[in-house]
Amino acid sequence: MLVDSPPEQRAEPAPAPPTRRAIRSFGLLVSVLILLLVAVASIAVGAKELSLEQVWHGLFESSGTYGDVVVDERLARTILGLLAGAALGLAGAVLQALTRNPLADPGLLGINAGASAAVVTAITYFGVTSLSGYVWFAFFGAAAVGALVWFLGGSRGATPVRLALAGTAISAALYGYLQAVMIMDSAALGKMRFWTVGSLSSATDSTISQVLPFLIVGTVLALFLARPLNAMAMGDDTAKALGANLNRTRALSMLAATVLCGAATAACGPIVFVGLMVPHVVRSFTGPDLRWILPYATILSPVLLLGADVLGRIVARPSELQVGIVTAILGGPVFILLVRRRRAAQL
């Protein structure tokens, strides 16, 4: 008796590997979760030790000791840290794309120096003593320097090299002026000492409300520039062939970086390395596509800033170490490592 042979079994196709886009999207989701955890830690941890139960009551009871500490101090500085960190990271990513220098930061174009010079001028010659007064002087100082760098860099004929050289020259001159005024006026030195370090501890609802409109405008503008900046990264000739308007893109990039960095510096003081480190690290796993670099930098830069702020509160209890000092301590070795890796890759 003949027995029918079993039907030939077909091998099931192997599952398709996840696409690069899916991996990036998943990484973005993980980054958001990390940011939420760091934000919670920023509210729960401080120079004054509170239990989680006390923190919880403080969030929903605006009056009383816990409410004063949690809502008036920690919640406000956490929100400011989220906004300022995102602004610095976005500004750094835009400037690195604009200057085609992966080690550029907002200080490269003199924006921090302009804000600092404006604040010391306000203190010394106009008698401004409140943080709300510093905000406006610092912002307009940053904006004025941004416009001056654009003009000296050639305006419509600006190139990345010209912009970087103009920014470096103006920064040197303004920091010389800053030091001269502070040496001659001891009162200005005392008032400026805290602001120039960079801190989130003076965050208030008023400060946040003053800088929030500028941060929203700068963020929307920076994200809008992802595609034209991608085209410019391939060279001016290729960008023109792809339809990119070079002069408009450079002008809008300068405007976005100035608004973002100026508002963040006005509220917190000049905080270094956030705008340099995060976009550079992000680029190592997203690639050069700014459509991914900008969102990642927007999310992960506040992680660094708030994490450094929490660390500064822990290591110096019952006092605290200002966030600008912590980022400088962390950023120095990282910057050296990045430079060494870049040099090794070029050999």
Solvent accessible surface area in square Angstrom, and as a share of the most:
residue,aa,sasa,rsa
1,M,231,1.03
2,L,174,0.86
3,V,132,0.76
4,D,133,0.69
5,S,96,0.62
6,P,114,0.72
7,P,119,0.75
8,E,164,0.73
9,Q,172,0.76
10,R,224,0.82
11,A,99,0.77
12,E,158,0.71
13,P,123,0.78
14,A,89,0.69
15,P,125,0.79
16,A,91,0.71
17,P,109,0.69
18,P,98,0.61
19,T,87,0.51
20,R,144,0.52
21,R,172,0.63
22,A,49,0.38
23,I,101,0.51
24,R,37,0.14
25,S,52,0.33
26,F,135,0.56
27,G,21,0.20
28,L,41,0.21
29,L,103,0.51
30,V,54,0.31
31,S,7,0.04
32,V,55,0.32
33,L,94,0.47
34,I,72,0.37
35,L,28,0.14
36,L,101,0.50
37,L,126,0.63
38,V,26,0.15
39,A,14,0.11
40,V,93,0.53
41,A,35,0.27
42,S,0,0.00
43,I,26,0.13
44,A,17,0.13
45,V,41,0.23
46,G,2,0.02
47,A,29,0.23
48,K,101,0.43
49,E,129,0.58
50,L,27,0.14
51,S,59,0.38
52,L,137,0.68
53,E,118,0.53
54,Q,55,0.25
55,V,10,0.06
56,W,157,0.55
57,H,75,0.33
58,G,0,0.00
59,L,58,0.29
60,F,142,0.59
61,E,92,0.41
62,S,86,0.56
63,S,92,0.59
64,G,46,0.44
65,T,88,0.51
66,Y,80,0.30
67,G,0,0.00
68,D,68,0.35
69,V,17,0.10
70,V,0,0.00
71,V,39,0.22
72,D,85,0.44
73,E,99,0.45
74,R,9,0.03
75,L,52,0.26
76,A,4,0.03
77,R,20,0.07
78,T,3,0.02
79,I,67,0.34
80,L,1,0.01
81,G,0,0.00
82,L,51,0.26
83,L,46,0.23
84,A,1,0.00
85,G,0,0.00
86,A,17,0.13
87,A,2,0.01
88,L,8,0.04
89,G,0,0.00
90,L,0,0.00
91,A,0,0.00
92,G,0,0.00
93,A,0,0.00
94,V,0,0.00
95,L,0,0.00
96,Q,4,0.02
97,A,20,0.15
98,L,1,0.00
99,T,12,0.07
100,R,105,0.38
101,N,55,0.28
102,P,25,0.16
103,L,33,0.16
104,A,2,0.01
105,D,32,0.16
106,P,6,0.04
107,G,25,0.24
108,L,42,0.21
109,L,0,0.00
110,G,0,0.00
111,I,0,0.00
112,N,12,0.06
113,A,2,0.02
114,G,3,0.03
115,A,0,0.00
116,S,1,0.01
117,A,8,0.06
118,A,18,0.14
119,V,0,0.00
120,V,0,0.00
121,T,35,0.20
122,A,0,0.00
123,I,10,0.05
124,T,37,0.21
125,Y,134,0.51
126,F,134,0.56
127,G,52,0.50
128,V,27,0.16
129,T,89,0.52
130,S,56,0.36
131,L,40,0.20
132,S,50,0.32
133,G,18,0.17
134,Y,20,0.07
135,V,3,0.02
136,W,99,0.35
137,F,69,0.29
138,A,0,0.00
139,F,17,0.07
140,F,122,0.51
141,G,11,0.11
142,A,0,0.00
143,A,34,0.27
144,A,62,0.48
145,V,12,0.07
146,G,3,0.03
147,A,65,0.50
148,L,80,0.40
149,V,0,0.00
150,W,46,0.16
151,F,144,0.60
152,L,98,0.49
153,G,1,0.01
154,G,26,0.25
155,S,36,0.23
156,R,177,0.65
157,G,40,0.39
158,A,1,0.01
159,T,48,0.28
160,P,16,0.10
161,V,103,0.59
162,R,127,0.46
163,L,0,0.00
164,A,24,0.18
165,L,119,0.59
166,A,12,0.09
167,G,0,0.00
168,T,75,0.44
169,A,65,0.50
170,I,16,0.08
171,S,14,0.09
172,A,69,0.54
173,A,70,0.54
174,L,39,0.19
175,Y,91,0.35
176,G,41,0.40
177,Y,80,0.30
178,L,8,0.04
179,Q,99,0.44
180,A,45,0.35
181,V,5,0.03
182,M,19,0.08
183,I,137,0.70
184,M,150,0.67
185,D,40,0.21
186,S,91,0.59
187,A,60,0.47
188,A,1,0.01
189,L,79,0.39
190,G,37,0.35
191,K,87,0.37
192,M,0,0.00
193,R,162,0.59
194,F,92,0.38
195,W,13,0.05
196,T,38,0.22
197,V,47,0.27
198,G,0,0.00
199,S,9,0.06
200,L,1,0.00
201,S,45,0.29
202,S,47,0.30
203,A,8,0.06
204,T,64,0.37
205,D,113,0.58
206,S,59,0.38
207,T,3,0.02
208,I,18,0.09
209,S,68,0.44
210,Q,31,0.14
211,V,2,0.01
212,L,63,0.31
213,P,74,0.46
214,F,56,0.23
215,L,8,0.04
216,I,96,0.49
217,V,92,0.53
218,G,0,0.00
219,T,35,0.20
220,V,95,0.55
221,L,28,0.14
222,A,0,0.00
223,L,78,0.39
224,F,141,0.59
225,L,2,0.01
226,A,7,0.06
227,R,161,0.59
228,P,33,0.21
229,L,1,0.00
230,N,32,0.16
231,A,12,0.09
232,M,3,0.01
233,A,66,0.51
234,M,112,0.50
235,G,22,0.21
236,D,46,0.24
237,D,116,0.60
238,T,56,0.32
239,A,0,0.00
240,K,127,0.54
241,A,89,0.69
242,L,112,0.56
243,G,65,0.63
244,A,20,0.15
245,N,70,0.36
246,L,15,0.07
247,N,44,0.23
248,R,148,0.54
249,T,5,0.03
250,R,12,0.04
251,A,37,0.29
252,L,47,0.23
253,S,0,0.00
254,M,7,0.03
255,L,93,0.46
256,A,0,0.00
257,A,0,0.00
258,T,8,0.05
259,V,18,0.10
260,L,0,0.00
261,C,0,0.00
262,G,0,0.00
263,A,1,0.01
264,A,3,0.02
265,T,2,0.01
266,A,0,0.00
267,A,5,0.04
268,C,4,0.03
269,G,2,0.02
270,P,19,0.12
271,I,8,0.04
272,V,61,0.35
273,F,44,0.18
274,V,0,0.00
275,G,3,0.03
276,L,10,0.05
277,M,11,0.05
278,V,13,0.07
279,P,0,0.00
280,H,32,0.14
281,V,70,0.40
282,V,1,0.00
283,R,54,0.20
284,S,80,0.51
285,F,98,0.41
286,T,0,0.00
287,G,14,0.14
288,P,108,0.68
289,D,24,0.12
290,L,6,0.03
291,R,115,0.42
292,W,31,0.11
293,I,1,0.01
294,L,0,0.00
295,P,34,0.21
296,Y,6,0.02
297,A,0,0.00
298,T,32,0.18
299,I,25,0.13
300,L,36,0.18
301,S,0,0.00
302,P,2,0.01
303,V,29,0.16
304,L,40,0.20
305,L,0,0.00
306,L,0,0.00
307,G,31,0.30
308,A,3,0.02
309,D,2,0.01
310,V,16,0.09
311,L,76,0.38
312,G,0,0.00
313,R,3,0.01
314,I,78,0.40
315,V,91,0.52
316,A,33,0.26
317,R,94,0.34
318,P,127,0.80
319,S,72,0.46
320,E,44,0.20
321,L,59,0.29
322,Q,30,0.13
323,V,1,0.01
324,G,4,0.04
325,I,63,0.32
326,V,6,0.04
327,T,0,0.00
328,A,40,0.31
329,I,105,0.53
330,L,71,0.35
331,G,0,0.00
332,G,23,0.22
333,P,85,0.54
334,V,50,0.29
335,F,66,0.27
336,I,106,0.54
337,L,100,0.50
338,L,9,0.05
339,V,44,0.25
340,R,168,0.61
341,R,143,0.52
342,R,93,0.34
343,R,164,0.60
344,A,67,0.52
345,A,87,0.68
346,Q,122,0.54
347,L,184,0.92
